[in-house]
Structure formats: structure tokens, C-alpha cells
Amino acid sequence: MNKKNYWTHGSGATTKALVSSTLGSILSTAFKQGLIETNPMLRVAHHPSMPKSQSSPFSATEVDQLLSIDDEYKQFWIIMIGTMMRISEAMALRWSDVNMVQNYVSITKQYHIVFGKPMIESPKSESSIRDIYFGESVRNAFQVWKGQQLINGNADNDLVFPNSLGNMHNGQMFRKVLKERLEHLDINPRRIHDLRSTGATLASAQGIDIKSLHVQLGHSNIKTTLDYYNKPDKSTIAKESTKLDAVLG
């Protein structure tokens, strides 16, 4: 089957996207290392994309419940919600990327696994390379997290979120703990990515400008921000609908 037919027939959308992404990463690395003269994936007109999964942000009440468990992971939830980082960006984050004076993190790289091998790459889009500003609650969470690392002896390699051995990882341990916490709290299952959408939804509810939110999230298209992170909940819709009463009497 030729390349054109492969993308349009047979395999499911997720498989096609994974093959395209994996092959693109391998060839990109090979080109950067001088193993090949050109990257043939750059000549592919259409790259299949992953099917978009529906975001499922936590409600403010659910966030309070999650943060009510005052253990070593509480600071991680605060940081992920408050910065709205992607998990791949968080796993590549180093303390040298965190500015505690001006309250921002510099996102310049992301973590991926290709054929079982961890790789650090530049973000795929220019908009993903950004400074994410945060408030005092996130700053305090970073400070507590760093203090925990000093106690655990994992502060020597500059990684903000290393595993128990102090090494870089894919974040699976955080996914496992989140699953356990939600089961304990009787909260519907969520993905780690939903912490990001939660931060965006809560920020939107607090009135943050949509353009500022778009930059913080690192979306290449503002439509993505509007489509997935700026949806009012039912109570907000109900409240807004009463504003016509002032006109209709």
C-alpha cells in the first residue's frame, strides 16, 4: 500500500497519528544527528492528527476536594492547574526554567518516549515556546516542592519533577496517584491533561482575557482555546440567561 493509501485506508485514526508522530520524531532526530541528509516527513502534505478527546475539567468543588488531601502530591496538582502546562512540558522542566522572582516558567522543551527511549525535543509549534506566568499560590507550591526534593535527596539533577530515583520519566506515577485520589474521593475519573483544562476553565471563570489565556496555554490557534477551554458550565449559562429580563421586563 502506498503512502497516500495508508493515510486514507485501513488503520484507525489513532494508529495513523501515532505512526506519523513516531516516524516524524525518529527522522527528525536522525536529521539533527547527521545520520540522514534530509527529513522526508517534511515533504508529506498531510499528517494525520490524533482524534480530539473531550476535555473534562474539574469543578471548583472537586479541586477543593483534591487539594484537601495534604500530601506530597498536593503541590504538583496546584502547579499543574496554576500553570496549565502540558504533562510533556512538565516532565522536561528544570529548576533553571523556573523564575521565582518574576513568577514564570520558561517552556522550551518537552519529553517524549520513542520506542521505549526517552527523548527531549523542542515543542512542535512556536506558540508552545512561551513564558507561563503564575501567582503566589503556584510560587508557594514550587517552593514547597523544591523543599521536598531537598529532603528526599532528588535535587541534584535540576529536574523539577523527577521520579523516586531522581531520573526523568513520563509522568506515569502522577497518573497513577491521580487515579487513586479520585477513587478515594469518589470523583469521576480524569486524565492528567484535565488538570490543564481545569486551570484554563477556572481562569476563564475569573475573567482572564481570552488572548492572555491563549498565550499561557501555548495553543497555535485561538479557536482551540475557545472550543475546549472557554465553555461556561450550566449554572453560568442559567445565570447569564436572566440578563434579558432587564430588557424584556
C-alpha positions as a Python dict, from the first residue, in 0.01 Angstrom:
ca = {
    (1, 'M'): (0, 0, 0),
    (2, 'N'): (145, 337, -96),
    (3, 'K'): (180, 630, 144),
    (4, 'K'): (-133, 807, 20),
    (5, 'N'): (-349, 498, 59),
    (6, 'Y'): (-204, 419, 403),
    (7, 'W'): (-317, 753, 541),
    (8, 'T'): (-669, 721, 398),
    (9, 'H'): (-748, 349, 432),
    (10, 'G'): (-724, 62, 677),
    (11, 'S'): (-581, 167, 1011),
    (12, 'G'): (-770, 373, 1266),
    (13, 'A'): (-712, 744, 1313),
    (14, 'T'): (-524, 698, 1641),
    (15, 'T'): (-288, 438, 1492),
    (16, 'K'): (-216, 657, 1190),
    (17, 'A'): (-143, 956, 1410),
    (18, 'L'): (88, 756, 1639),
    (19, 'V'): (280, 611, 1343),
    (20, 'S'): (314, 954, 1185),
    (21, 'S'): (427, 1118, 1511),
    (22, 'T'): (674, 840, 1596),
    (23, 'L'): (821, 826, 1247),
    (24, 'G'): (847, 1206, 1239),
    (25, 'S'): (1036, 1211, 1572),
    (26, 'I'): (1278, 939, 1461),
    (27, 'L'): (1356, 1103, 1127),
    (28, 'S'): (1384, 1448, 1287),
    (29, 'T'): (1640, 1315, 1537),
    (30, 'A'): (1829, 1130, 1264),
    (31, 'F'): (1847, 1450, 1059),
    (32, 'K'): (1968, 1658, 1355),
    (33, 'Q'): (2240, 1398, 1426),
    (34, 'G'): (2353, 1400, 1064),
    (35, 'L'): (2252, 1040, 1001),
    (36, 'I'): (2036, 1137, 702),
    (37, 'E'): (2070, 1431, 462),
    (38, 'T'): (1702, 1529, 458),
    (39, 'N'): (1390, 1455, 657),
    (40, 'P'): (1139, 1301, 413),
    (41, 'M'): (849, 1365, 652),
    (42, 'L'): (880, 1735, 569),
    (43, 'R'): (757, 1653, 219),
    (44, 'V'): (439, 1484, 343),
    (45, 'A'): (149, 1715, 259),
    (46, 'H'): (-89, 1589, 524),
    (47, 'H'): (-2, 1446, 864),
    (48, 'P'): (-286, 1257, 1035),
    (49, 'S'): (-377, 1402, 1372),
    (50, 'M'): (-494, 1231, 1688),
    (51, 'P'): (-871, 1227, 1738),
    (52, 'K'): (-958, 1505, 1979),
    (53, 'S'): (-1069, 1374, 2315),
    (54, 'Q'): (-1319, 1578, 2508),
    (55, 'S'): (-1167, 1770, 2796),
    (56, 'S'): (-1326, 1714, 3134),
    (57, 'P'): (-1216, 1987, 3375),
    (58, 'F'): (-1264, 1958, 3748),
    (59, 'S'): (-1522, 2180, 3910),
    (60, 'A'): (-1407, 2427, 4176),
    (61, 'T'): (-1559, 2198, 4439),
    (62, 'E'): (-1369, 1897, 4303),
    (63, 'V'): (-1044, 2097, 4304),
    (64, 'D'): (-1106, 2178, 4672),
    (65, 'Q'): (-1160, 1808, 4741),
    (66, 'L'): (-842, 1708, 4559),
    (67, 'L'): (-637, 1969, 4743),
    (68, 'S'): (-789, 1869, 5077),
    (69, 'I'): (-552, 1570, 5079),
    (70, 'D'): (-242, 1739, 5215),
    (71, 'D'): (29, 1503, 5099),
    (72, 'E'): (344, 1532, 4886),
    (73, 'Y'): (143, 1541, 4561),
    (74, 'K'): (-76, 1837, 4656),
    (75, 'Q'): (186, 2081, 4529),
    (76, 'F'): (200, 1902, 4193),
    (77, 'W'): (-176, 1942, 4141),
    (78, 'I'): (-151, 2314, 4227),
    (79, 'I'): (140, 2367, 3988),
    (80, 'M'): (-24, 2181, 3701),
    (81, 'I'): (-358, 2361, 3743),
    (82, 'G'): (-199, 2700, 3805),
    (83, 'T'): (47, 2692, 3514),
    (84, 'M'): (-171, 2490, 3271),
    (85, 'M'): (141, 2311, 3145),
    (86, 'R'): (117, 2002, 2929),
    (87, 'I'): (244, 1692, 3110),
    (88, 'S'): (515, 1650, 2841),
    (89, 'E'): (634, 2005, 2919),
    (90, 'A'): (628, 1947, 3295),
    (91, 'M'): (836, 1629, 3271),
    (92, 'A'): (1109, 1819, 3081),
    (93, 'L'): (1104, 2117, 3319),
    (94, 'R'): (1417, 2209, 3512),
    (95, 'W'): (1459, 2443, 3805),
    (96, 'S'): (1667, 2668, 3582),
    (97, 'D'): (1346, 2720, 3382),
    (98, 'V'): (1157, 2844, 3690),
    (99, 'N'): (1190, 3214, 3775),
    (100, 'M'): (1082, 3256, 4137),
    (101, 'V'): (1150, 3629, 4134),
    (102, 'Q'): (928, 3728, 3844),
    (103, 'N'): (693, 3430, 3882),
    (104, 'Y'): (710, 3248, 3549),
    (105, 'V'): (832, 2925, 3394),
    (106, 'S'): (1002, 2914, 3053),
    (107, 'I'): (872, 2635, 2832),
    (108, 'T'): (1134, 2548, 2568),
    (109, 'K'): (1126, 2167, 2554),
    (110, 'Q'): (908, 1862, 2603),
    (111, 'Y'): (950, 1498, 2696),
    (112, 'H'): (859, 1208, 2467),
    (113, 'I'): (921, 834, 2454),
    (114, 'V'): (1013, 688, 2115),
    (115, 'F'): (1042, 308, 2101),
    (116, 'G'): (1095, 297, 2475),
    (117, 'K'): (1370, 558, 2470),
    (118, 'P'): (1312, 894, 2644),
    (119, 'M'): (1376, 1198, 2428),
    (120, 'I'): (1379, 1573, 2492),
    (121, 'E'): (1267, 1783, 2197),
    (122, 'S'): (1172, 2138, 2119),
    (123, 'P'): (795, 2196, 2110),
    (124, 'K'): (637, 2133, 1771),
    (125, 'S'): (495, 2484, 1733),
    (126, 'E'): (643, 2828, 1803),
    (127, 'S'): (343, 2918, 2016),
    (128, 'S'): (432, 2636, 2257),
    (129, 'I'): (764, 2805, 2332),
    (130, 'R'): (650, 3056, 2590),
    (131, 'D'): (677, 3201, 2939),
    (132, 'I'): (391, 3098, 3166),
    (133, 'Y'): (325, 3346, 3446),
    (134, 'F'): (179, 3233, 3777),
    (135, 'G'): (52, 3371, 4106),
    (136, 'E'): (166, 3337, 4466),
    (137, 'S'): (-15, 3007, 4527),
    (138, 'V'): (183, 2841, 4249),
    (139, 'R'): (504, 3010, 4361),
    (140, 'N'): (449, 2873, 4712),
    (141, 'A'): (378, 2527, 4568),
    (142, 'F'): (707, 2537, 4375),
    (143, 'Q'): (893, 2633, 4691),
    (144, 'V'): (735, 2352, 4895),
    (145, 'W'): (801, 2104, 4613),
    (146, 'K'): (1166, 2204, 4598),
    (147, 'G'): (1193, 2168, 4975),
    (148, 'Q'): (1052, 1816, 4948),
    (149, 'Q'): (1315, 1733, 4687),
    (150, 'L'): (1593, 1851, 4917),
    (151, 'I'): (1459, 1627, 5193),
    (152, 'N'): (1428, 1330, 4954),
    (153, 'G'): (1772, 1390, 4803),
    (154, 'N'): (1642, 1440, 4449),
    (155, 'A'): (1755, 1798, 4393),
    (156, 'D'): (2095, 1738, 4234),
    (157, 'N'): (1996, 1693, 3868),
    (158, 'D'): (1791, 2016, 3829),
    (159, 'L'): (1473, 1828, 3728),
    (160, 'V'): (1157, 1975, 3880),
    (161, 'F'): (956, 1651, 3859),
    (162, 'P'): (1198, 1353, 3872),
    (163, 'N'): (1088, 1003, 3967),
    (164, 'S'): (1178, 841, 4300),
    (165, 'L'): (1528, 767, 4169),
    (166, 'G'): (1583, 1127, 4063),
    (167, 'N'): (1552, 1049, 3693),
    (168, 'M'): (1339, 1186, 3411),
    (169, 'H'): (1019, 992, 3339),
    (170, 'N'): (689, 1010, 3150),
    (171, 'G'): (468, 1112, 3442),
    (172, 'Q'): (301, 774, 3484),
    (173, 'M'): (342, 784, 3861),
    (174, 'F'): (137, 1107, 3873),
    (175, 'R'): (-134, 948, 3658),
    (176, 'K'): (-147, 652, 3897),
    (177, 'V'): (-170, 872, 4207),
    (178, 'L'): (-439, 1092, 4049),
    (179, 'K'): (-645, 782, 3970),
    (180, 'E'): (-612, 663, 4331),
    (181, 'R'): (-701, 1004, 4475),
    (182, 'L'): (-1014, 1037, 4262),
    (183, 'E'): (-1130, 687, 4353),
    (184, 'H'): (-1079, 770, 4722),
    (185, 'L'): (-1274, 1097, 4686),
    (186, 'D'): (-1547, 936, 4472),
    (187, 'I'): (-1479, 1182, 4189),
    (188, 'N'): (-1528, 1080, 3828),
    (189, 'P'): (-1206, 959, 3657),
    (190, 'R'): (-995, 1226, 3488),
    (191, 'R'): (-674, 1241, 3287),
    (192, 'I'): (-366, 1436, 3390),
    (193, 'H'): (-441, 1660, 3091),
    (194, 'D'): (-767, 1760, 3261),
    (195, 'L'): (-564, 1949, 3523),
    (196, 'R'): (-456, 2177, 3237),
    (197, 'S'): (-812, 2226, 3115),
    (198, 'T'): (-921, 2283, 3475),
    (199, 'G'): (-676, 2571, 3513),
    (200, 'A'): (-796, 2722, 3187),
    (201, 'T'): (-1163, 2686, 3278),
    (202, 'L'): (-1116, 2835, 3625),
    (203, 'A'): (-908, 3121, 3482),
    (204, 'S'): (-1179, 3189, 3226),
    (205, 'A'): (-1442, 3191, 3500),
    (206, 'Q'): (-1232, 3451, 3687),
    (207, 'G'): (-1244, 3676, 3380),
    (208, 'I'): (-893, 3632, 3238),
    (209, 'D'): (-868, 3779, 2889),
    (210, 'I'): (-906, 3506, 2624),
    (211, 'K'): (-596, 3625, 2437),
    (212, 'S'): (-387, 3604, 2753),
    (213, 'L'): (-526, 3258, 2819),
    (214, 'H'): (-442, 3157, 2463),
    (215, 'V'): (-78, 3261, 2511),
    (216, 'Q'): (-50, 3092, 2851),
    (217, 'L'): (-181, 2765, 2707),
    (218, 'G'): (50, 2778, 2407),
    (219, 'H'): (-216, 2697, 2150),
    (220, 'S'): (-121, 2760, 1789),
    (221, 'N'): (-481, 2853, 1707),
    (222, 'I'): (-700, 3062, 1936),
    (223, 'K'): (-1000, 2861, 1812),
    (224, 'T'): (-867, 2568, 2016),
    (225, 'T'): (-877, 2786, 2328),
    (226, 'L'): (-1232, 2893, 2252),
    (227, 'D'): (-1352, 2543, 2161),
    (228, 'Y'): (-1209, 2349, 2451),
    (229, 'Y'): (-1135, 2577, 2744),
    (230, 'N'): (-1385, 2860, 2743),
    (231, 'K'): (-1707, 2665, 2790),
    (232, 'P'): (-1935, 2800, 3064),
    (233, 'D'): (-2096, 2549, 3296),
    (234, 'K'): (-2474, 2509, 3327),
    (235, 'S'): (-2505, 2737, 3629),
    (236, 'T'): (-2324, 3017, 3445),
    (237, 'I'): (-2545, 2973, 3139),
    (238, 'A'): (-2857, 2982, 3357),
    (239, 'K'): (-2736, 3297, 3533),
    (240, 'E'): (-2646, 3473, 3208),
    (241, 'S'): (-2986, 3389, 3056),
    (242, 'T'): (-3161, 3602, 3319),
    (243, 'K'): (-2990, 3918, 3190),
    (244, 'L'): (-3257, 3950, 2922),
    (245, 'D'): (-3511, 4012, 3197),
    (246, 'A'): (-3383, 4370, 3226),
    (247, 'V'): (-3485, 4430, 2865),
    (248, 'L'): (-3799, 4221, 2845),
    (249, 'G'): (-3942, 4344, 3173),
}
